[in-house]
Amino acid sequence: MKKLYYLFSLCLLALSACAEPSIEATDLELHCTSQSVMNFTGDGGEGVIEYTLTEKATRSSAATVTATADVDWITIKSIESDRVTFLVALNEGSERSGIITLEYNGSYAFTMVEQARTTMPDKTFVATHLGGSYYGKFIDTDNGAVQTEGFNYHIILSDMQTQSVQSKPEAATEYRFDLYTPECGEWNKEHRIPVGTYTLDHSSSGKAFSIDGNRNCSYMLTGNNVSSPYRTATMVVTSESIIVDVKFLDNSVHRVEYYGEPVLEDFEWETFGDINPVSGYTSTVEFNVTDGYMYAYFRGDWFGTGDDVWFMHMIETKAGFSGVYLLFNFIVPKSAGGYKNQTGFCGTYTLSDPTKSLEYTFPAGRLRDADGTQLNAWYVKCVNGGIDMTTAAPIMDGTITVSESNGYVTIAVDGVDDANNDIKGSFEGKVYEYDDQSAVNL
């Protein structure tokens, strides 16, 4: 290393000697403001060299900054007015180093790039199945109803068809990860994991490109259901693969490889997930509730569509939580006033169509992949807080009108379930519980 620095000094002297004699070194300077030595793991990645230009002499110059690397495993990606971005390739051999040279009109700056050798995993696991669920933005009620920056996916890389978050095939080995992505799942379409590099985050910040490091969120499950949390993890998602390097608490390293599009498969279901239609009805459903109990939760841009969402659910009898139970996600424009307008959910809603404006629409009712929870738009009958799925029906089309008068809210439903039965009725009551669950830290 001393020899390298010695050669480095000679280069600087030579370059100074070759500078234009009419321009003093103090007249025109190129200064790197980032680290002079940058270190990379064997996986490589992207780096940024930041610089400033100082021209003390008053003169015009058409010179531009150039950047070159003295090794072929470093590629200059872009040169901007204050930075140079470069890429370091995967290192499949021993430790190595290279030099990036920046030049501006006879002024030079140098950055050394050092890369470690590739870490050989103790085990390589090739997953044949990618399961999981998309949850959208997570509301952290323990921290003042803060909404996460990233959109939440729970993914399962397995050697067998996945079942659910709560269960797995008896002999399967599964690597599970709670991802937070910068983009939402495609509206009403396949659940495709956004391309990028994700890193384990033990602070559970919910930031984009992070993996929740909580041992109950990201872990490996062996064939005999032993759970092993991760010490570190780096996941690279491309359009045709998912590669994860995981280090466990005992410092063993596993490489998990999945080859195929990063699209979540459907779970295998033992119950209602495989039933079509889900509705337990064979004829028109009618209801009329006049003094119900309502909840209204404002969730901001919950679906990542640029509109706001009011999640409303209501029960006929609060004591014992029994009777007619309805739930809806109502999508409203930002102009509706957000949480400050606590009647901002009033309006007439039709079924969401992703090819058109989503303002004043509702997404169709469905069961969440991970656990069978009812989402978006449902009619249900409850008895003592329990839902009997034989009395449940997802609302798949129709019109829902929400109005308010003298503190009472009326929700008129003229809908259709997934068995083509009419769901008709009126639910009137007061909103007793409001909650602002919109983003406060984006």
Secondary structure, DSSP 8 states (H G I E B T S, - for coil): -HHHHHHHHHHHHHHHHHS-TTS-TTTEEEEE-S-SEEEE-TT-EEEEEEEEEEE-S--------EEEESSTTEEEEEE-SSEEEEEE----SS-EEEEEEEEETTEEEEEEEEE------SEEEEESEEEEEEEEEEEEGGGTSEEEEEEEEEEEEESS----SS---TT--EEEEEEEESS---TTS--B--SEEEEEETT----TTEEE--TTTSEEE-TT--EEEEEEEEEEE-SSEEEEEEEETT--EEEEEEES--B------SSGGG-SS----SS-EEEEEEEEEEEEEE-SSTTSSSSEEEEEEEEEETTTTEEEEEEEEEEE-GGG-GGGSTTTT-EEEEE--TTS--TTEE---EE-TTT--EESEEEEEEETTEE-GGG-EEEEEEEEEEEEETTEEEEEEEEEETTS-EEEEEEEEEEEEEEE-S-S--
